[in-house]
């Protein structure tokens, strides 16, 4: 017999949160240990005293664990202990070297997982980098640093100042005077130019193209990368972009390269822009994405490419949930 341990946390005490967290935790344990359902003899849960709305054992039953015995217990209140935490022990009918699984905020319960870590996600426009990066940051309760917004802010500043983004001299002069900062409020990044929050102005096609061009200049990359490395050196975070794993954070603990077919990426960006009420021509957008691909992958300084140790994930035929699950599983396997 083997005992496999695990733990996870929930954002708030609700039945849906508990169902989701327990199902995810058990699925990860099954996958990581190559378990079959009929090999699980019993599952014992314990939860912190701030969880009342639903029994984790019942969530396990609903998740399909119908043949094994299930038990839930509540832990005594411990001052300073981890909040909203669900722990589990699986007793399985075979002798294996167990892979214990600790997800979300419960990672701090494992000394080998509690250290600061960085996740680098690279890929072309429309591959889903930002969406997945935000979801990973939320699940692991770490910082999401929107690096693309920083370059877009540089492009916006150049457009406003009438600076030719192709002209290295003009751009570097702008960088010397640029007052760009990143502020986090209520878990959301706000990109500031001077004292103005320009976050809502950074996703137009004009700014996107200008950002791809201006980011080719070494003076821009140097200034932004210094700020990004400074932030990543202080705390666990997820960064997404085009050269995070190859240049910005070459020693990141986890590296992924997300891609998708040009048609899929154009459709995703089209849907995103039209949902915001913008009028966009699909074919023009598709051509623009192809142009950005060429520009990003051929620029002289830190071009778009997959790091040798990055895991390639083609998201063309995957849902967001499937992509997220794939990355989390790969991270758990590395741990």
VENBELSUL-V828155 format. One record per residue. N is the residue number from 0. RES is the residue in three letters. SS is DSSP state (~ for helix, > for strand, _ for the rest). Layout:
N	RES	SS
N	RES	SS
This chain:
0	UNK	_
1	UNK	>
2	UNK	>
3	UNK	>
4	UNK	>
5	UNK	>
6	UNK	>
7	UNK	>
8	UNK	>
9	UNK	_
10	UNK	_
11	UNK	_
12	UNK	_
13	UNK	_
14	UNK	~
15	UNK	~
16	UNK	~
17	UNK	~
18	UNK	~
19	UNK	~
20	UNK	~
21	UNK	~
22	UNK	~
23	UNK	~
24	UNK	~
25	UNK	~
26	UNK	~
27	UNK	~
28	UNK	~
29	UNK	~
30	UNK	~
31	UNK	~
32	UNK	~
33	UNK	_
34	UNK	_
35	UNK	_
36	UNK	~
37	UNK	~
38	UNK	~
39	UNK	>
40	UNK	>
41	UNK	>
42	UNK	>
43	UNK	>
44	UNK	>
45	UNK	>
46	UNK	>
47	UNK	_
48	UNK	_
49	UNK	_
50	UNK	_
51	UNK	_
52	UNK	_
53	UNK	_
54	UNK	_
55	UNK	~
56	UNK	~
57	UNK	~
58	UNK	~
59	UNK	~
60	UNK	~
61	UNK	~
62	UNK	_
63	UNK	_
64	UNK	_
65	UNK	_
66	UNK	_
67	UNK	_
68	UNK	>
69	UNK	>
70	UNK	>
71	UNK	>
72	UNK	>
73	UNK	>
74	UNK	_
75	UNK	_
76	UNK	_
77	UNK	_
78	UNK	_
79	UNK	_
80	UNK	_
81	UNK	_
82	UNK	_
83	UNK	_
84	UNK	>
85	UNK	>
86	UNK	>
87	UNK	>
88	UNK	>
89	UNK	>
90	UNK	>
91	UNK	>
92	UNK	_
93	UNK	_
94	UNK	_
95	UNK	_
96	UNK	_
97	UNK	_
98	UNK	_
99	UNK	_
100	UNK	>
101	UNK	>
102	UNK	_
103	UNK	~
104	UNK	~
105	UNK	~
106	UNK	~
107	UNK	~
108	UNK	~
109	UNK	_
110	UNK	_
111	UNK	_
112	UNK	_
113	UNK	_
114	UNK	_
115	UNK	_
116	UNK	_
117	UNK	>
118	UNK	>
119	UNK	>
120	UNK	>
121	UNK	>
122	UNK	>
123	UNK	_
124	UNK	_
125	UNK	_
126	UNK	_
127	UNK	_
128	UNK	~
129	UNK	~
130	UNK	~
131	UNK	~
132	UNK	~
133	UNK	~
134	UNK	~
135	UNK	~
136	UNK	~
137	UNK	~
138	UNK	~
139	UNK	~
140	UNK	_
141	UNK	_
142	UNK	>
143	UNK	>
144	UNK	>
145	UNK	_
146	UNK	~
147	UNK	~
148	UNK	~
149	UNK	~
150	UNK	~
151	UNK	~
152	UNK	~
153	UNK	~
154	UNK	~
155	UNK	~
156	UNK	~
157	UNK	~
158	UNK	~
159	UNK	~
160	UNK	~
161	UNK	_
162	UNK	_
163	UNK	_
164	UNK	_
165	UNK	_
166	UNK	_
167	UNK	~
168	UNK	~
169	UNK	~
170	UNK	~
171	UNK	~
172	UNK	~
173	UNK	~
174	UNK	~
175	UNK	~
176	UNK	~
177	UNK	_
178	UNK	_
179	UNK	>
180	UNK	>
181	UNK	>
182	UNK	>
183	UNK	>
184	UNK	>
185	UNK	_
186	UNK	_
187	UNK	>
188	UNK	>
189	UNK	>
190	UNK	>
191	UNK	>
192	UNK	>
193	UNK	_
194	UNK	_
195	UNK	>
196	UNK	>
197	UNK	_
198	UNK	~
199	UNK	~
200	UNK	~
201	UNK	_
202	UNK	_
203	UNK	_
204	UNK	~
205	UNK	~
206	UNK	~
207	UNK	~
208	UNK	~
209	UNK	~
210	UNK	~
211	UNK	~
212	UNK	~
213	UNK	~
214	UNK	_
215	UNK	_
216	UNK	_
217	UNK	~
218	UNK	~
219	UNK	~
220	UNK	~
221	UNK	~
222	UNK	~
223	UNK	~
224	UNK	~
225	UNK	~
226	UNK	~
227	UNK	~
228	UNK	~
229	UNK	~
230	UNK	~
231	UNK	~
232	UNK	~
233	UNK	~
234	UNK	_
235	UNK	_
236	UNK	>
237	UNK	>
238	UNK	>
239	UNK	>
240	UNK	>
241	UNK	_
242	UNK	_
243	UNK	~
244	UNK	~
245	UNK	~
246	UNK	~
247	UNK	~
248	UNK	_
249	UNK	_
250	UNK	_
251	UNK	_
252	UNK	_
253	UNK	>
254	UNK	>
255	UNK	>
256	UNK	>
257	UNK	>
258	UNK	>
259	UNK	_
260	UNK	_
261	UNK	~
262	UNK	~
263	UNK	~
264	UNK	~
265	UNK	~
266	UNK	~
267	UNK	~
268	UNK	~
269	UNK	~
270	UNK	~
271	UNK	~
272	UNK	~
273	UNK	~
274	UNK	~
275	UNK	_
276	UNK	_
277	UNK	_
278	UNK	_
279	UNK	_
280	UNK	_
281	UNK	~
282	UNK	~
283	UNK	~
284	UNK	~
285	UNK	~
286	UNK	~
287	UNK	~
288	UNK	~
289	UNK	~
290	UNK	~
291	UNK	~
292	UNK	~
293	UNK	~
294	UNK	~
295	UNK	~
296	UNK	~
297	UNK	~
298	UNK	_
299	UNK	_
300	UNK	_
301	UNK	_
302	UNK	_
303	UNK	_
304	UNK	_
305	UNK	_
306	UNK	_
307	UNK	_
308	UNK	_
309	UNK	_
310	UNK	>
311	UNK	>
312	UNK	>
313	UNK	>
314	UNK	_
315	UNK	_
316	UNK	_
317	UNK	_
318	UNK	_
319	UNK	~
320	UNK	~
321	UNK	~
322	UNK	~
323	UNK	~
324	UNK	~
325	UNK	~
326	UNK	~
327	UNK	~
328	UNK	~
329	UNK	~
330	UNK	~
331	UNK	~
332	UNK	~
333	UNK	~
334	UNK	_
